[in-house]
Amino acid sequence: MKIKFHYGWIIVFVTFLTFLAVQGVRLSFGAFVEPWESEFSMDRGTISLISTLSFIVYGLSQPIIGRLVDKLGARIILSFSTFLVGISILLTSFVHHPWQLFFLYGIMVSLGVGGASNVAATVVVTNWFNEKRGLAFGIMEAGFGAGQMFLVPGSLMLIHWFNWKMTVIILGAFLIFVVFPIVLLILRNHPKEKGLSPIGGEVIEEDIDAKKALNTNLSIWQVFLKREFWFLILPFAICGFTTTGLMDTHLIPFSHDHGFSTSVTSAAISILAGFNILGILISGVVADRWSSRKMLFFLYVVRAISICILLYSYNSGLLLVFAVLFGLVDFATVAPTQLLATQYFKEYSIGFILGWLFLSHQIGSALGAYLPGLFYSETGSYNISFYLSIVILVGAAILNLLLPEPMKYAKKGKLQN
């Protein structure tokens, strides 16, 4: 009997919801910068250190999370990481000293966010999809954009209506009592747990188990010698610098510094997030049909152009133009990057490879959060950070273009993931 609606799409929805909630809370950091400056009498450079610490902890956790996913399964990691983020963000409402904020947000929240991340979700989606994997990755990644669309402006408005403490209580309760039970009860690691086959059917690869066994002792060292590894790692670090580091931490303060009201800033963030979702979904579909390396070249170039526009955004019109353009290419890089990783390193531990990939992203994010805050404290402007971002984005585009083409076509001309 033919199954019209495969459970794999429910898996994608659960990962989407997890990202919306958990990563949406992380992306809301910028909304708390000014309230925390006033509450704890800290300058922007020090506030940026909290974000930097969170990215470092998040990043360092990724290879470890990759190994834990391989051993315990994505369901356990994603569900309990969601709970950890919820309880930790809720407890920040009780802090009285900056060091407590560094501990709860910079360490505990970040450990949870590191667990409820692309590493675990990509592994489970890979298990469920042997076809339409790029589309599934795109829908999964759209959770980031949805979190950005709803939770970032939502946090801004809640802070405006109430205060930052009530806001974190609401966010924590949502994670603990809504999202955590859904992930724990519905998510499954592999189609076999539901008596199903992956979408696209089982892929039989001759002696694949023997190959994996052969590579067990060598894979860690072999992967570091591959050009593909470094040409994916370095651009993805630059991706982190310019998105979750620079923009998600400093765009809201930048907007306020230029005299834009909370409503205009919220509108810009919402537009950016809406086009982010659109860009993510388009990138997932295109990644299944076109060269991912060429696609990444295009995305990084467009991102550099969008930052050029932001440099001259002294009226709301240009700010909104930036929001549209940057949103289209914001997280759109993730699906083709993940797809390339699964194609280049399919005989290795996917969890391990993705762990290192997202470690690089978080290192870039940490630098992207801290350096602009430092430059701002010294110069009173974000211009140096924007110019630097434009230059390194061009470098990222070139590195991706220099990658070898991994596509292998079957007799029907269809891309094999």
Sequence and secondary structure as in RCSB ss.txt:
>XXXX:A:sequence
MKIKFHYGWIIVFVTFLTFLAVQGVRLSFGAFVEPWESEFSMDRGTISLISTLSFIVYGLSQPIIGRLVDKLGAR
IILSFSTFLVGISILLTSFVHHPWQLFFLYGIMVSLGVGGASNVAATVVVTNWFNEKRGLAFGIMEAGFGAGQMF
LVPGSLMLIHWFNWKMTVIILGAFLIFVVFPIVLLILRNHPKEKGLSPIGGEVIEEDIDAKKALNTNLSIWQVFL
KREFWFLILPFAICGFTTTGLMDTHLIPFSHDHGFSTSVTSAAISILAGFNILGILISGVVADRWSSRKMLFFLY
VVRAISICILLYSYNSGLLLVFAVLFGLVDFATVAPTQLLATQYFKEYSIGFILGWLFLSHQIGSALGAYLPGLF
YSETGSYNISFYLSIVILVGAAILNLLLPEPMKYAKKGKLQN
>XXXX:A:secstr
   SS THHHHHHHHHHHIIIIIHHHHTHHHHHHHHHHHHT  HHHHHHHHHHHHHHHHHHHHHHHHHHHHH HH
HHHHHHHHHHHHHHHHGGG  SHHHHIIIIIIIIHHHHHHSSHHHHHHHHHHHBSSSHHHHHHHHHHHHHHHHHH
HHHHHHHHHHHS HHHHHHHHHHHIIIIIHHHHHHH  SSGGGGT   BT     TTHHHHHHHHTTTHHHHHTT
 HHHHHHHHHHHHHHIIIIIHHHHHHHHHHHHTT  HHHHHHHHHHHHHHHHHHHHHHHHHHTTS HHHHHHHHH
HHHHHHHHHHHT  SHHHHHHHHHHHHHHSSTTHHHHHHHHHHHTTTS HHHHHHHHHHHHHHHHHHHHHHHHHH
HHHHS SHHHHHHHHHHHHHHHHHHHTS     B TT  B  
